[in-house]
Amino acid sequence: MRRHRWPALAPPTTGGITVHAGMPIAAEKDLTLELSAATAFASGLLLRFTLSVTGVRADFARYETRPLTDPHDWSAQWSYLAVRILADDLGGPADPFHPVSDSDSASGPEGSGPYRTTPQYWLGTYPATGSLTVTTSWPQVGLHPTSVTLTLGPSPFPTTFGSDARR
């Protein structure tokens, strides 16, 4: 396996075909994580996730994703949902892309209430095998590593992916 980092790139705005409708990845009392959809494009694959957290874990999530601009914050560390993707012989961490209209949300007084985020991950290729493995974790909010294998089937754009084109 070759190590690879999947960068936070914006996907194309049109031309996508849903190749996986989504599935739950983790469901606990106050935390749910699901793959919302996998969408193939001529230049790659987009994975969309939804993470919802309530209770004390939501407070941890807000703390872990706060702006790190306070010079008096002695614990200036930040964390987020960690996603690792193994597709064919490429494997490694994926950086989230957040559309401009999307942001992590908190409701209620002074940031209390549920926390919800909908990160997207762009792969500049479609797995030749038609499947990939996704491992997610966020230990700071109590989400332990969980792996799922997505069976996507053959690419709906076979001639593009055969050319080894990358975005």
N, C-alpha and C positions, 0 to 999 in steps of 0.2 A: 504494500500500500504506500502510495506517495502522500506526503503531508501537504495539505492545502488549506488555505483560509478563504472562506466564501465571503467576499466583500459586501458591504451594505450598498448595493446599487438599486436604483429604481427600475422596476420592470417596464416593459413596453406598455403603452396605454390601451392598445387594441390588439386584436388578433389571437387572444388566448383561448385555449380549449381546456375545460375542466377534465382532469384525468383521475382525480380522486376526490370524492365528495366530502371527505373529512371523517374524523373519528375521535372519540375521547382518548386521551393519553393518561391523564391522572384525574381521579375524582375522590376527594376526601371531604371531611365535614365542612371545612371552610376554604377549600381550594379546588378549583377545577382548571384543567388545561386540556385544550382540544386542538387538533389540527382542523382548521375551518375548511380548507380546500387546498388542493394542489392543482396548479394551472400551468399547462405547457404553452410555450410560445415558440416561434421559429428560432429564437436565439437562446432559449433556456427554460428553466422551470421555476415557478414561484410557489413557495410554501407560506400559507397564512395560518397564524395561530391566534387563539384567544385564551388569555389567562385571567381568571376572576378569583379574587381573594377577599375574604371578609374577616371580621374580628381582629384579633391581635396580629395575625399574619398580615393583614392589610396595613396595619401601622408599620410593621417591619418593612413591607414593600415600599411604602411611601418614604420611609427613612432611607432605605438603600438607594432610591432613585432621586433623592433630593439634589438640588443644584449645589455644586461644591465651590461656592464663591465666598463663603464666610471664612475670613482669616482666623476667626476665633474657634472654628470647629476643629477640635483636636483629632477627631477621627475622620478626617477627610478621605474617606474611602467610598467607593460606589460599587454597586453590583446590579445585575439584571438577570433575566432568564438566560441561561447558558444553553446553546444549541450546538451540537456536533453532528455533522452529516457525513456519511460514508456512501459514496456513489461510485460504483465500479472500483477503480483503483485509487480514487482520490478521497481522502478523509481528513477532517479537521473541523475547527470551530467556524461558526457562521455568525456574521455581524448583522444585527437587525436593521431593517429599513423601516422608518415610520413615515407614512404619507403626511403631507402638510396638514391635512384635515384631521389627522389622528393624533391623539396624545393620551398619555396615561391619565386615568381619571380617578378622582376622589370626590365623594359627595359628603354633604353634611357639614356641621360647624367645625371650623378650624381643621379641615382635612380629614375628619373622621368619616367612617363609613367604608363602603366597598372600594376596592382597588381593581381596575380593569385595564388591560393593555392588549393591543392587537398587533404584535410585531409581524413583519413579513421578511422572508429570507429568499434571496435570489441565488439561483445556481446557474451559472453561465453555460450549462450543458444539460442534456437529458441523459439519464443513465442508460447505457447501451443494453444492460441486462433487464431493463424495465422495472427495476426495484431499487430502493435505497433504504438505509437505516438511519433513523433520527434518534439521537439521545438528548434528552432535556434534563436540566436540573437548575435549582436555585436554592442551595443549602441555607442561605440566610433567611429565607421565609419558610423553610421546612419542606421544600420539594426535593426529594432525593432522586438520584439519576434513574431515569426510566427510558428504556429503548423500545422503539417500535419499528417494524419493517413495513414499508409501504410497497405494495405491489401495484405498479402503475400500468403495466402492459407496455407494448411497443409504442414508440414515439408517434404521435399523429403527424409529425413533420419529418419523415425518415430521410429524405434527401438532404435536408439542412444539417442534421446531426451527424450524418455520415461524413460530412466535409470537415469535421472537427472545428467548425466555426465557433468562436468565443465572443462573448459580449464584453 
